[in-house]
Amino acid sequence: MHGTELMITAMVEETYLTLEQVAALCAVEPDWVLRHIEDGLLSAAKLESGDWYFSALELTRARRMVTIERNFEALPELAALVADMQEELDSLRRQLRYFTKN
């Protein structure tokens, strides 16, 4: 994870974000976020009120996808696949750090 992603994740780790907050932090329209939810590329919880709520992990995923889509003119599905691989790498790095410390 990059420094900015770490900082944002740390700030909201115990907090859930609204659709509007995620869109603003990703510099996209709320419709972008909704399309990615509908396509199964992002996950969110929908409350009885109809409001969407996102975890810090989903914010990080959305930011990665936006960057990939913009920088490489990638299709959303490709951006999601690359985000999956980045998440897997992050997980493997955490495991490696854990095992090298013990």
DADAMO-V702246 format. One record per pair of residues at least 12 apart in sequence whose ideal C-beta (glycine too) atoms are under 10 Angstrom apart, sorted by the first residue. I is the first residue (numbers start at 1). GAP is how many residues later the second one is. If there is no record, write none. Layout:
# DADAMO-V702246
I&GAP ; I&GAP
This chain:
# DADAMO-V702246
1&59 ; 1&63 ; 1&85 ; 1&86 ; 1&88 ; 1&89 ; 1&92 ; 2&58 ; 2&61 ; 2&62 ; 2&65 ; 4&59 ; 5&51 ; 5&54 ; 5&55 ; 5&58 ; 5&59 ; 5&62 ; 5&81 ; 5&85 ; 6&54 ; 8&17 ; 8&48 ; 8&51 ; 8&52 ; 8&55 ; 9&46 ; 9&47 ; 9&48 ; 9&50 ; 9&51 ; 9&54 ; 10&46 ; 11&45 ; 11&48 ; 12&13 ; 12&42 ; 12&43 ; 12&44 ; 12&45 ; 12&47 ; 12&48 ; 13&42 ; 13&43 ; 13&44 ; 14&41 ; 14&42 ; 15&38 ; 15&39 ; 15&40 ; 15&41 ; 15&44 ; 16&28 ; 16&29 ; 16&31 ; 16&36 ; 16&37 ; 16&38 ; 16&39 ; 16&40 ; 16&42 ; 16&43 ; 17&27 ; 17&35 ; 17&36 ; 17&37 ; 17&38 ; 17&39 ; 17&41 ; 17&42 ; 17&45 ; 18&12 ; 18&26 ; 18&33 ; 18&34 ; 18&35 ; 18&36 ; 19&12 ; 19&14 ; 19&15 ; 19&18 ; 19&25 ; 19&27 ; 19&32 ; 19&33 ; 19&34 ; 19&35 ; 20&13 ; 20&31 ; 20&32 ; 21&32 ; 21&33 ; 21&38 ; 22&20 ; 22&22 ; 22&30 ; 22&31 ; 22&32 ; 22&33 ; 22&36 ; 22&37 ; 22&40 ; 22&41 ; 23&31 ; 23&39 ; 23&43 ; 25&29 ; 25&34 ; 25&37 ; 25&38 ; 25&41 ; 26&33 ; 26&36 ; 26&37 ; 26&38 ; 26&39 ; 26&40 ; 26&41 ; 27&36 ; 27&39 ; 27&43 ; 28&34 ; 28&35 ; 28&37 ; 28&38 ; 28&41 ; 28&42 ; 30&22 ; 32&30 ; 32&33 ; 32&34 ; 32&37 ; 32&44 ; 33&19 ; 33&21 ; 33&25 ; 33&29 ; 33&33 ; 34&18 ; 35&41 ; 36&22 ; 36&25 ; 36&26 ; 36&29 ; 36&30 ; 36&33 ; 36&40 ; 36&43 ; 36&44 ; 37&15 ; 37&17 ; 37&21 ; 37&25 ; 39&37 ; 39&38 ; 39&41 ; 40&37 ; 40&40 ; 41&20 ; 41&21 ; 41&24 ; 41&35 ; 41&36 ; 41&38 ; 41&39 ; 41&40 ; 41&42 ; 41&43 ; 42&12 ; 42&16 ; 42&17 ; 42&19 ; 42&20 ; 42&23 ; 42&34 ; 42&38 ; 42&41 ; 43&12 ; 43&14 ; 43&15 ; 43&18 ; 44&14 ; 44&18 ; 45&13 ; 57&30 ; 57&33 ; 60&23 ; 60&26 ; 60&27 ; 60&30 ; 61&18 ; 61&19 ; 61&22 ; 61&23 ; 61&25 ; 61&26 ; 62&17 ; 62&21 ; 63&20 ; 64&15 ; 64&16 ; 64&18 ; 64&19 ; 64&20 ; 64&22 ; 64&23 ; 65&13 ; 65&14 ; 65&15 ; 65&16 ; 65&17 ; 65&18 ; 65&21 ; 66&13 ; 66&17 ; 67&12 ; 67&15 ; 67&16 ; 68&12 ; 68&13 ; 68&14 ; 68&15 ; 68&18 ; 69&13
